[in-house]
Amino acid sequence: MWNKNVTDLDASVAWYERLGFTAKATARSAEADDAVLSYASMVTEGDPSFSLELTQWEDPKGTGVAASPAYHRGLYRIALGVDDVNAAYETLADRSLHAPEFVQLPGTRLGGVTVLFLRDPDGVVVELVGRPRSHMRR
C-alpha cells in the first residue's frame, strides 16, 4: 500500500487511471478526527495486493507548496515494474500523459534496464521500469 496526499483528487485519479490503476473504493467528505477528506483506493488488475491510497484534505485545506529539496518532501518517487517499457511509452504518449522521458541504465548489476520517468499532477516522480515479471520471479 502506498499512501499519498494530493491537491486535486479527481486529477490524480484520472492520471493514475491512465497508468492502468482502477478506483476500487472512493469516499467524498469522509470525517476523520475533526478533519474532512476525500480519498480513492486504487489497484491494478495485474497485482491487486498493491494499492495506491490517494487522499485530498478538504477541511482543513492544505496550504503552501511542498518544499523543493526531495529530502524535505516525504515520498517523492515511486517505481513500478512493467513488462515492456517501450509499449508503455507508446500507450502513454497516445493518452496525452505529460511528456515521458527515457533513461537507459546499461551498467546496472541487473543486466541493464530502461526507465521511463513521469511526473504526476503533484510533481511526484513515477518511474516505469522495464523488467518483465518473468525475470523478477527467478
C-alpha positions in Angstrom: 0.0 0.0 0.0 1.2 3.5 -0.9 -0.4 6.5 0.8 -0.2 9.9 -0.9 -1.7 13.2 -0.2 -2.9 15.0 -3.4 -4.1 18.5 -4.1 -6.8 17.5 -6.6 -8.2 14.1 -6.1 -10.1 14.0 -9.4 -7.0 15.0 -11.4 -4.8 12.4 -9.6 -7.4 9.6 -10.0 -7.6 10.3 -13.8 -3.8 10.5 -14.1 -3.2 7.1 -12.3 -6.1 5.5 -14.3 -4.0 6.3 -17.4 -1.2 4.2 -15.9 -3.6 1.3 -15.5 -4.9 1.8 -12.0 -8.7 1.4 -11.2 -10.5 3.0 -8.4 -11.6 0.2 -6.1 -13.2 2.4 -3.4 -13.8 6.2 -3.1 -15.4 8.4 -0.5 -16.2 12.1 -0.5 -16.1 14.2 2.6 -15.3 11.4 5.0 -14.7 12.6 8.5 -11.5 11.6 10.4 -10.5 13.2 13.7 -12.3 16.5 13.1 -11.0 16.7 9.5 -12.9 16.3 6.3 -11.2 14.4 3.4 -11.9 12.7 0.2 -10.0 9.6 -0.9 -9.6 6.9 -3.5 -8.2 3.4 -3.2 -6.7 2.3 -6.5 -5.4 -1.1 -7.6 -4.1 -2.7 -10.8 -5.5 -5.8 -12.4 -2.1 -7.3 -12.5 -1.4 -7.1 -8.8 -4.4 -6.5 -6.5 -2.2 -6.9 -3.5 -0.8 -3.4 -4.1 -3.0 -0.4 -3.6 -2.5 3.3 -4.1 -4.3 5.3 -1.5 -4.9 8.9 -2.6 -6.2 11.5 0.0 -7.3 15.1 -0.5 -7.8 17.1 2.6 -10.9 19.2 2.3 -11.1 20.8 5.8 -8.6 22.0 6.9 -7.3 22.6 3.4 -3.6 22.2 2.7 -1.7 25.4 2.3 1.5 26.4 0.6 3.6 24.2 -1.7 5.8 21.3 -0.9 9.4 22.1 0.0 11.6 21.7 -3.1 14.5 19.6 -1.7 13.5 16.0 -2.1 14.6 15.1 1.4 12.0 17.6 2.8 9.0 16.4 0.8 8.3 12.9 2.2 7.5 10.5 -0.6 8.8 12.0 -3.8 9.3 9.0 -6.1 7.8 5.6 -6.8 8.9 2.9 -9.2 6.5 0.5 -11.0 7.7 -2.5 -13.0 6.3 -3.0 -16.5 6.8 -5.9 -18.9 7.6 -3.7 -21.9 8.6 -0.1 -21.2 8.6 0.7 -24.9 4.9 -0.4 -25.2 4.1 1.6 -22.0 5.7 4.7 -23.6 3.6 4.3 -26.8 0.4 3.8 -24.7 1.1 6.8 -22.5 2.1 9.0 -25.5 -1.3 8.1 -27.1 -3.1 9.1 -23.8 -1.5 12.6 -23.7 0.2 12.0 -20.4 3.0 14.5 -19.6 6.0 14.0 -21.9 7.7 10.9 -20.6 11.5 10.8 -20.5 13.5 7.6 -21.2 16.7 6.8 -19.4 18.9 3.8 -20.3 20.8 2.2 -17.4 23.0 -0.3 -19.3 25.6 -0.7 -16.5 23.3 -1.9 -13.7 24.0 -5.2 -12.0 20.6 -6.4 -13.2 21.9 -6.6 -16.8 20.6 -3.2 -17.8 17.2 -1.7 -17.6 15.2 1.0 -19.3 13.3 3.5 -17.1 10.6 5.9 -18.2 10.2 8.9 -15.9 6.9 10.8 -15.5 5.5 13.3 -13.0 2.1 13.1 -11.5 -0.2 16.1 -11.0 1.6 16.9 -7.7 5.1 16.6 -9.2 5.9 13.1 -7.7 8.2 11.2 -10.0 6.8 7.9 -11.2 9.2 5.5 -12.8 8.1 2.8 -15.1 10.9 0.2 -15.0 11.2 -2.2 -17.9 11.7 -5.5 -16.0 9.5 -8.4 -17.2 7.7 -10.2 -14.4 9.2 -13.5 -15.6 12.7 -12.1 -14.8 11.6 -11.0 -11.4 10.3 -14.4 -10.4 13.8 -16.0 -10.7 
